[in-house]
Amino acid sequence: MSSQEDRITLFTVCDNHFAVLLAALLKSVDLNHESNELIDFYIVADNLTQKNRANLGKCVNPERIKILWIDIDDIIQDKSKLPLDGSSFPLIVYIRLFFPLFIPDNTRRVIYLDVDMIVRKDISLLWNTDLQGRSIGAVMDRAELVSSPWGGILNYKELGINGNAKYFNSGLLLIDYQKWVEADTTRKIIECIGQNTKYAFFPDQYGLNVIFAERWLELDPAWNSFSLYDRPDPFIIHFIAVKPIFTSYNYVERYKTEFFAYLKQTPWADFRPKSNYARLFKKLKNKLNKKLYQLKSSLFSPSRK
């Protein structure tokens, strides 16, 4: 029996809409994991059906990868307390910041993976990367610098951040669990986003980059290679923007082919891409949900007379 510190700890968050993406991610991790290290894969479920949970459990070898289910409502009972930014990203993106609430406190480090990824290398290679004393490791985003007018930190000057500081993507995070907790990082990031919501177009990513400006380890870009760019041997393919489960996907075609090769080995083997309308409806629903939470927050605010 391995101790908690010996086990690779991964986590992600998923709803029914993206369960098919998670199936491919799980299968890719499973098939490419070559070391003898066992994996604990925590999945925060946002109202996932029992059928989807059961099928997702069939995507991995249970002798090597243990799936641990966490219900999102057990972590955050009132989503209206989260920063209600104006983006179309669902509020579940904030879950990556709350991992100390559901992952054991004797864990050495954790890896967060966005659900829209496939892993092409042994995840243990990333797990054993030297963080060189940093709290987190990540890959530079398309925006590259915090001063980027697209996706960066638009108010970096007001926050006293160097405009030439590198800006990272939050879809893949290698985190020193103990350093994160000791620095009270979750609270600091949530407060940062809440105080700067009009600048937080990529909300969790904004807060992470503000708090860790010039204090994060830059990982090999192959660990978070965006589907827009055709690279010879990416370790992880990140399907940003339009996902391969939609007919409107128009990025690197071989990445889509590889995604469906993994999916064919899961209970979603017969899945066919959906119309782009389903994608747009999901984004609209996310924005409307935030508006409803804003209304709830204002109606039940203690300061309301």
TORDONU-721820 format. One record per residue (C-alpha): residue in three letters; residue number from 0; x, y, z. Coordinates in steps of 0.02 Angstrom, whole numbers, plus 50000, padded with zeros to 5 digits. Layout:
N
<type->ALA, seq->NUM, u->X, v->Y, w->Z>
...
This chain:
305
<type->MET, seq->0, u->50000, v->50000, w->50000>
<type->SER, seq->1, u->50074, v->50167, w->49947>
<type->SER, seq->2, u->50062, v->50319, w->50058>
<type->GLN, seq->3, u->49969, v->50476, w->50006>
<type->GLU, seq->4, u->50133, v->50564, w->49970>
<type->ASP, seq->5, u->50186, v->50425, w->49850>
<type->ARG, seq->6, u->50028, v->50434, w->49744>
<type->ILE, seq->7, u->50008, v->50550, w->49596>
<type->THR, seq->8, u->49863, v->50667, w->49631>
<type->LEU, seq->9, u->49763, v->50739, w->49487>
<type->PHE, seq->10, u->49601, v->50836, w->49487>
<type->THR, seq->11, u->49477, v->50916, w->49370>
<type->VAL, seq->12, u->49296, v->50974, w->49368>
<type->CYS, seq->13, u->49158, v->50921, w->49249>
<type->ASP, seq->14, u->48973, v->50934, w->49210>
<type->ASN, seq->15, u->48862, v->50825, w->49099>
<type->HIS, seq->16, u->48893, v->50937, w->48949>
<type->PHE, seq->17, u->49080, v->50897, w->48949>
<type->ALA, seq->18, u->49075, v->50718, w->49014>
<type->VAL, seq->19, u->49126, v->50660, w->48841>
<type->LEU, seq->20, u->49283, v->50768, w->48850>
<type->LEU, seq->21, u->49327, v->50695, w->49019>
<type->ALA, seq->22, u->49309, v->50519, w->48950>
<type->ALA, seq->23, u->49446, v->50552, w->48821>
<type->LEU, seq->24, u->49556, v->50637, w->48952>
<type->LEU, seq->25, u->49541, v->50490, w->49072>
<type->LYS, seq->26, u->49578, v->50363, w->48937>
<type->SER, seq->27, u->49730, v->50462, w->48877>
<type->VAL, seq->28, u->49802, v->50471, w->49054>
<type->ASP, seq->29, u->49767, v->50286, w->49078>
<type->LEU, seq->30, u->49848, v->50225, w->48917>
<type->ASN, seq->31, u->50004, v->50334, w->48929>
<type->HIS, seq->32, u->50044, v->50307, w->49112>
<type->GLU, seq->33, u->50197, v->50195, w->49115>
<type->SER, seq->34, u->50274, v->50215, w->49288>
<type->ASN, seq->35, u->50226, v->50108, w->49436>
<type->GLU, seq->36, u->50157, v->50257, w->49532>
<type->LEU, seq->37, u->49973, v->50244, w->49573>
<type->ILE, seq->38, u->49857, v->50388, w->49531>
<type->ASP, seq->39, u->49717, v->50468, w->49631>
<type->PHE, seq->40, u->49607, v->50564, w->49509>
<type->TYR, seq->41, u->49484, v->50680, w->49597>
<type->ILE, seq->42, u->49335, v->50732, w->49492>
<type->VAL, seq->43, u->49226, v->50874, w->49555>
<type->ALA, seq->44, u->49054, v->50835, w->49484>
<type->ASP, seq->45, u->48934, v->50975, w->49440>
<type->ASN, seq->46, u->48770, v->50878, w->49441>
<type->LEU, seq->47, u->48845, v->50733, w->49342>
<type->THR, seq->48, u->48718, v->50594, w->49319>
<type->GLN, seq->49, u->48750, v->50424, w->49395>
<type->LYS, seq->50, u->48756, v->50351, w->49220>
<type->ASN, seq->51, u->48895, v->50470, w->49168>
<type->ARG, seq->52, u->48990, v->50435, w->49328>
<type->ALA, seq->53, u->48979, v->50249, w->49300>
<type->ASN, seq->54, u->49036, v->50264, w->49119>
<type->LEU, seq->55, u->49180, v->50378, w->49165>
<type->GLY, seq->56, u->49237, v->50250, w->49291>
<type->LYS, seq->57, u->49254, v->50125, w->49148>
<type->CYS, seq->58, u->49382, v->50237, w->49060>
<type->VAL, seq->59, u->49528, v->50188, w->49173>
<type->ASN, seq->60, u->49610, v->50035, w->49247>
<type->PRO, seq->61, u->49550, v->50041, w->49429>
<type->GLU, seq->62, u->49703, v->49946, w->49487>
<type->ARG, seq->63, u->49814, v->50093, w->49438>
<type->ILE, seq->64, u->49697, v->50243, w->49436>
<type->LYS, seq->65, u->49574, v->50274, w->49576>
<type->ILE, seq->66, u->49433, v->50396, w->49537>
<type->LEU, seq->67, u->49369, v->50494, w->49687>
<type->TRP, seq->68, u->49205, v->50587, w->49664>
<type->ILE, seq->69, u->49172, v->50755, w->49746>
<type->ASP, seq->70, u->49005, v->50845, w->49730>
<type->ILE, seq->71, u->49027, v->51029, w->49692>
<type->ASP, seq->72, u->48891, v->51077, w->49817>
<type->ASP, seq->73, u->48994, v->50998, w->49956>
<type->ILE, seq->74, u->49132, v->51123, w->49916>
<type->ILE, seq->75, u->49033, v->51280, w->49878>
<type->GLN, seq->76, u->48856, v->51285, w->49943>
<type->ASP, seq->77, u->48818, v->51460, w->49880>
<type->LYS, seq->78, u->48891, v->51504, w->49709>
<type->SER, seq->79, u->48831, v->51683, w->49726>
<type->LYS, seq->80, u->48975, v->51707, w->49848>
<type->LEU, seq->81, u->49100, v->51681, w->49706>
<type->PRO, seq->82, u->49163, v->51827, w->49600>
<type->LEU, seq->83, u->49024, v->51855, w->49474>
<type->ASP, seq->84, u->49124, v->51911, w->49324>
<type->GLY, seq->85, u->49047, v->51951, w->49155>
<type->SER, seq->86, u->49131, v->51811, w->49057>
<type->SER, seq->87, u->49044, v->51661, w->48978>
<type->PHE, seq->88, u->49151, v->51541, w->49080>
<type->PRO, seq->89, u->49049, v->51437, w->49204>
<type->LEU, seq->90, u->49073, v->51466, w->49389>
<type->ILE, seq->91, u->49147, v->51292, w->49404>
<type->VAL, seq->92, u->49313, v->51363, w->49337>
<type->TYR, seq->93, u->49343, v->51427, w->49514>
<type->ILE, seq->94, u->49348, v->51250, w->49583>
<type->ARG, seq->95, u->49531, v->51232, w->49535>
<type->LEU, seq->96, u->49567, v->51360, w->49672>
<type->PHE, seq->97, u->49477, v->51261, w->49808>
<type->PHE, seq->98, u->49570, v->51095, w->49800>
<type->PRO, seq->99, u->49627, v->51104, w->49984>
<type->LEU, seq->100, u->49444, v->51080, w->50032>
<type->PHE, seq->101, u->49434, v->50905, w->49958>
<type->ILE, seq->102, u->49611, v->50838, w->49936>
<type->PRO, seq->103, u->49696, v->50767, w->50093>
<type->ASP, seq->104, u->49807, v->50892, w->50184>
<type->ASN, seq->105, u->49956, v->50773, w->50186>
<type->THR, seq->106, u->49966, v->50780, w->49996>
<type->ARG, seq->107, u->50135, v->50840, w->49933>
<type->ARG, seq->108, u->50080, v->50915, w->49767>
<type->VAL, seq->109, u->49934, v->50911, w->49645>
<type->ILE, seq->110, u->49909, v->50928, w->49458>
<type->TYR, seq->111, u->49757, v->51018, w->49393>
<type->LEU, seq->112, u->49698, v->50974, w->49216>
<type->ASP, seq->113, u->49563, v->51062, w->49117>
<type->VAL, seq->114, u->49434, v->50937, w->49058>
<type->ASP, seq->115, u->49464, v->50983, w->48875>
<type->MET, seq->116, u->49635, v->50900, w->48864>
<type->ILE, seq->117, u->49714, v->50737, w->48811>
<type->VAL, seq->118, u->49878, v->50680, w->48889>
<type->ARG, seq->119, u->50003, v->50602, w->48768>
<type->LYS, seq->120, u->50149, v->50570, w->48887>
<type->ASP, seq->121, u->50165, v->50483, w->49053>
<type->ILE, seq->122, u->50091, v->50604, w->49179>
<type->SER, seq->123, u->50223, v->50548, w->49305>
<type->LEU, seq->124, u->50352, v->50648, w->49205>
<type->LEU, seq->125, u->50258, v->50807, w->49246>
<type->TRP, seq->126, u->50224, v->50749, w->49424>
<type->ASN, seq->127, u->50410, v->50730, w->49459>
<type->THR, seq->128, u->50460, v->50898, w->49386>
<type->ASP, seq->129, u->50566, v->51002, w->49504>
<type->LEU, seq->130, u->50468, v->51158, w->49551>
<type->GLN, seq->131, u->50630, v->51241, w->49606>
<type->GLY, seq->132, u->50552, v->51311, w->49764>
<type->ARG, seq->133, u->50402, v->51389, w->49675>
<type->SER, seq->134, u->50222, v->51362, w->49726>
<type->ILE, seq->135, u->50159, v->51326, w->49552>
<type->GLY, seq->136, u->50219, v->51277, w->49379>
<type->ALA, seq->137, u->50124, v->51320, w->49220>
<type->VAL, seq->138, u->50143, v->51353, w->49034>
<type->MET, seq->139, u->50144, v->51525, w->48955>
<type->ASP, seq->140, u->49978, v->51576, w->48878>
<type->ARG, seq->141, u->49947, v->51641, w->48702>
<type->ALA, seq->142, u->49944, v->51815, w->48778>
<type->GLU, seq->143, u->50125, v->51785, w->48835>
<type->LEU, seq->144, u->50144, v->51945, w->48938>
<type->VAL, seq->145, u->50033, v->52021, w->49072>
<type->SER, seq->146, u->50029, v->52182, w->48969>
<type->SER, seq->147, u->49946, v->52094, w->48821>
<type->PRO, seq->148, u->49789, v->52189, w->48770>
<type->TRP, seq->149, u->49705, v->52020, w->48739>
<type->GLY, seq->150, u->49688, v->51907, w->48889>
<type->GLY, seq->151, u->49823, v->51986, w->48997>
<type->ILE, seq->152, u->49806, v->52091, w->49155>
<type->LEU, seq->153, u->49735, v->52252, w->49087>
<type->ASN, seq->154, u->49760, v->52346, w->49250>
<type->TYR, seq->155, u->49937, v->52282, w->49281>
<type->LYS, seq->156, u->50004, v->52458, w->49306>
<type->GLU, seq->157, u->49878, v->52498, w->49443>
<type->LEU, seq->158, u->49925, v->52333, w->49528>
<type->GLY, seq->159, u->50110, v->52373, w->49518>
<type->ILE, seq->160, u->50150, v->52224, w->49407>
<type->ASN, seq->161, u->50291, v->52227, w->49280>
<type->GLY, seq->162, u->50215, v->52234, w->49106>
<type->ASN, seq->163, u->50351, v->52119, w->49040>
<type->ALA, seq->164, u->50309, v->51982, w->49164>
<type->LYS, seq->165, u->50258, v->51821, w->49081>
<type->TYR, seq->166, u->50075, v->51770, w->49084>
<type->PHE, seq->167, u->50024, v->51588, w->49103>
<type->ASN, seq->168, u->49875, v->51481, w->49055>
<type->SER, seq->169, u->49779, v->51407, w->49202>
<type->GLY, seq->170, u->49721, v->51250, w->49111>
<type->LEU, seq->171, u->49871, v->51151, w->49174>
<type->LEU, seq->172, u->49942, v->51183, w->49347>
<type->LEU, seq->173, u->50075, v->51090, w->49445>
<type->ILE, seq->174, u->50050, v->51146, w->49624>
<type->ASP, seq->175, u->50149, v->51128, w->49785>
<type->TYR, seq->176, u->50003, v->51089, w->49901>
<type->GLN, seq->177, u->50089, v->51142, w->50062>
<type->LYS, seq->178, u->50156, v->51308, w->49997>
<type->TRP, seq->179, u->49984, v->51350, w->49926>
<type->VAL, seq->180, u->49897, v->51321, w->50091>
<type->GLU, seq->181, u->50029, v->51405, w->50198>
<type->ALA, seq->182, u->50014, v->51564, w->50094>
<type->ASP, seq->183, u->49822, v->51566, w->50107>
<type->THR, seq->184, u->49823, v->51570, w->49917>
<type->THR, seq->185, u->49640, v->51526, w->49884>
<type->ARG, seq->186, u->49575, v->51674, w->49985>
<type->LYS, seq->187, u->49699, v->51795, w->49906>
<type->ILE, seq->188, u->49651, v->51746, w->49729>
<type->ILE, seq->189, u->49464, v->51751, w->49758>
<type->GLU, seq->190, u->49478, v->51923, w->49840>
<type->CYS, seq->191, u->49586, v->51984, w->49697>
<type->ILE, seq->192, u->49459, v->51930, w->49566>
<type->GLY, seq->193, u->49315, v->52001, w->49668>
<type->GLN, seq->194, u->49400, v->52171, w->49678>
<type->ASN, seq->195, u->49442, v->52174, w->49492>
<type->THR, seq->196, u->49297, v->52084, w->49405>
<type->LYS, seq->197, u->49286, v->52209, w->49262>
<type->TYR, seq->198, u->49462, v->52161, w->49210>
<type->ALA, seq->199, u->49442, v->51973, w->49238>
<type->PHE, seq->200, u->49394, v->51914, w->49063>
<type->PHE, seq->201, u->49476, v->51746, w->49103>
<type->PRO, seq->202, u->49429, v->51752, w->49288>
<type->ASP, seq->203, u->49528, v->51616, w->49377>
<type->GLN, seq->204, u->49674, v->51643, w->49260>
<type->TYR, seq->205, u->49674, v->51829, w->49296>
<type->GLY, seq->206, u->49681, v->51803, w->49485>
<type->LEU, seq->207, u->49816, v->51670, w->49474>
<type->ASN, seq->208, u->49926, v->51780, w->49365>
<type->VAL, seq->209, u->49906, v->51930, w->49480>
<type->ILE, seq->210, u->49948, v->51834, w->49638>
<type->PHE, seq->211, u->50092, v->51737, w->49560>
<type->ALA, seq->212, u->50162, v->51874, w->49447>
<type->GLU, seq->213, u->50347, v->51834, w->49419>
<type->ARG, seq->214, u->50337, v->51697, w->49551>
<type->TRP, seq->215, u->50290, v->51543, w->49450>
<type->LEU, seq->216, u->50395, v->51411, w->49362>
<type->GLU, seq->217, u->50381, v->51407, w->49173>
<type->LEU, seq->218, u->50356, v->51228, w->49115>
<type->ASP, seq->219, u->50398, v->51154, w->48946>
<type->PRO, seq->220, u->50261, v->51220, w->48828>
<type->ALA, seq->221, u->50232, v->51041, w->48770>
<type->TRP, seq->222, u->50139, v->51013, w->48934>
<type->ASN, seq->223, u->49999, v->51130, w->48879>
<type->SER, seq->224, u->50000, v->51139, w->48689>
<type->PHE, seq->225, u->49850, v->51230, w->48618>
<type->SER, seq->226, u->49748, v->51147, w->48481>
<type->LEU, seq->227, u->49772, v->51301, w->48371>
<type->TYR, seq->228, u->49956, v->51260, w->48342>
<type->ASP, seq->229, u->50025, v->51108, w->48252>
<type->ARG, seq->230, u->50173, v->51051, w->48354>
<type->PRO, seq->231, u->50271, v->50890, w->48317>
<type->ASP, seq->232, u->50257, v->50805, w->48487>
<type->PRO, seq->233, u->50149, v->50894, w->48616>
<type->PHE, seq->234, u->50139, v->50808, w->48786>
<type->ILE, seq->235, u->49964, v->50877, w->48819>
<type->ILE, seq->236, u->49844, v->50943, w->48689>
<type->HIS, seq->237, u->49729, v->51078, w->48758>
<type->PHE, seq->238, u->49571, v->51104, w->48655>
<type->ILE, seq->239, u->49546, v->51287, w->48693>
<type->ALA, seq->240, u->49401, v->51382, w->48613>
<type->VAL, seq->241, u->49299, v->51264, w->48502>
<type->LYS, seq->242, u->49309, v->51084, w->48561>
<type->PRO, seq->243, u->49323, v->50932, w->48446>
<type->ILE, seq->244, u->49151, v->50874, w->48505>
<type->PHE, seq->245, u->49074, v->51013, w->48398>
<type->THR, seq->246, u->49055, v->51016, w->48210>
<type->SER, seq->247, u->49128, v->51192, w->48206>
<type->TYR, seq->248, u->49300, v->51133, w->48266>
<type->ASN, seq->249, u->49424, v->51197, w->48135>
<type->TYR, seq->250, u->49595, v->51186, w->48216>
<type->VAL, seq->251, u->49730, v->51053, w->48191>
<type->GLU, seq->252, u->49639, v->50905, w->48117>
<type->ARG, seq->253, u->49757, v->50769, w->48178>
<type->TYR, seq->254, u->49725, v->50823, w->48357>
<type->LYS, seq->255, u->49539, v->50793, w->48330>
<type->THR, seq->256, u->49577, v->50623, w->48254>
<type->GLU, seq->257, u->49682, v->50577, w->48405>
<type->PHE, seq->258, u->49546, v->50637, w->48524>
<type->PHE, seq->259, u->49419, v->50522, w->48443>
<type->ALA, seq->260, u->49544, v->50378, w->48443>
<type->TYR, seq->261, u->49545, v->50388, w->48634>
<type->LEU, seq->262, u->49357, v->50414, w->48641>
<type->LYS, seq->263, u->49328, v->50257, w->48537>
<type->GLN, seq->264, u->49399, v->50158, w->48684>
<type->THR, seq->265, u->49268, v->50225, w->48806>
<type->PRO, seq->266, u->49080, v->50205, w->48828>
<type->TRP, seq->267, u->49065, v->50358, w->48714>
<type->ALA, seq->268, u->49131, v->50260, w->48564>
<type->ASP, seq->269, u->48979, v->50303, w->48457>
<type->PHE, seq->270, u->48980, v->50489, w->48497>
<type->ARG, seq->271, u->48960, v->50608, w->48350>
<type->PRO, seq->272, u->49005, v->50795, w->48353>
<type->LYS, seq->273, u->48863, v->50912, w->48398>
<type->SER, seq->274, u->48803, v->51068, w->48312>
<type->ASN, seq->275, u->48886, v->51233, w->48353>
<type->TYR, seq->276, u->48719, v->51292, w->48421>
<type->ALA, seq->277, u->48743, v->51177, w->48571>
<type->ARG, seq->278, u->48909, v->51264, w->48608>
<type->LEU, seq->279, u->48835, v->51438, w->48594>
<type->PHE, seq->280, u->48686, v->51390, w->48701>
<type->LYS, seq->281, u->48803, v->51327, w->48837>
<type->LYS, seq->282, u->48899, v->51492, w->48837>
<type->LEU, seq->283, u->48737, v->51592, w->48847>
<type->LYS, seq->284, u->48675, v->51484, w->48989>
<type->ASN, seq->285, u->48836, v->51516, w->49086>
<type->LYS, seq->286, u->48815, v->51704, w->49071>
<type->LEU, seq->287, u->48631, v->51696, w->49121>
<type->ASN, seq->288, u->48673, v->51591, w->49274>
<type->LYS, seq->289, u->48794, v->51725, w->49332>
<type->LYS, seq->290, u->48661, v->51858, w->49308>
<type->LEU, seq->291, u->48541, v->51756, w->49415>
<type->TYR, seq->292, u->48672, v->51735, w->49551>
<type->GLN, seq->293, u->48706, v->51923, w->49546>
<type->LEU, seq->294, u->48519, v->51954, w->49569>
<type->LYS, seq->295, u->48512, v->51830, w->49713>
<type->SER, seq->296, u->48663, v->51910, w->49794>
<type->SER, seq->297, u->48588, v->52085, w->49784>
<type->LEU, seq->298, u->48417, v->52030, w->49845>
<type->PHE, seq->299, u->48483, v->51940, w->49997>
<type->SER, seq->300, u->48629, v->52053, w->50038>
<type->PRO, seq->301, u->48637, v->52095, w->50225>
<type->SER, seq->302, u->48658, v->52278, w->50179>
<type->ARG, seq->303, u->48495, v->52281, w->50082>
<type->LYS, seq->304, u->48365, v->52383, w->50175>
